[in-house]
Amino acid sequence: MEFIIEIVKPAKLENVREALVEMGIQGIASREVSGFAGQKRYKELYQGAEYAIDFRPKLKLASP
């Protein structure tokens, strides 16, 4: 029995799901998470104040 955990960008969800199905994975659970890995920090203006954005939205996928 294998247990697979992946953290992916939301835009890549469909590609990853299709690849897992091709591997024979029967089910997938997902959860919204945030994090950073290799992406550059960027700044955003909100109501006149500047904020540094470190964490990006991601999806954590697990196949039981």
N, C-alpha and C positions, 0 to 999 in steps of 0.2 A: 504494500500500500504506500502510495506517495502523497505527500502533502505539499502543495505548491503555494507560495505566497509571493505576490508581485506588487510593486508600487509603480504605477504608470501615470502619465499625463492623461487627463480626461479625453483629449482628442484622439488618443491611441486606443481607447477602450474597445472599439469594434474590431480593430485589427487583432488585438491580443485575444479577444474572445473567440474569433474565428480560428486562430492558430491553436488555442487550447482545445476547441471542439475537434479539430483535425487530429490532435494527439490522442483523442479518445476520452477527454475529460467530460464527465457527465453533468456537473453542476459547478457554479461559481457564485461566491458571495462577494459583495463589494461594500466598501465603507469610504466615506470622504475623509481625507487626511490632508495635512499640509506639511511641506518640508522644502529643503533645498539640496541640490547636489549638482554642482557644475554650472548652475545658472548664475548669471551676473545679477548683482543687486541693482535695483532701479528705484527712482524716486517718483512720487506722485504728489500732486497738489490736491488738497481737500480743504475747502472753505478758507483758502488763503494760507494754509500751513503746509509745509513740505514734510512728507513722511517717506522713510526708507522702507521699501518692501523687500524683505528677506525670504519669507516663506511663500511658496506658490501652492495653489490647490492641486491635489493629486488624488488618485484612487488607489486603495489597497484592495487587491483581489486575493481571495483564498479559495482553493478548491479542496473540499473535504474528501 
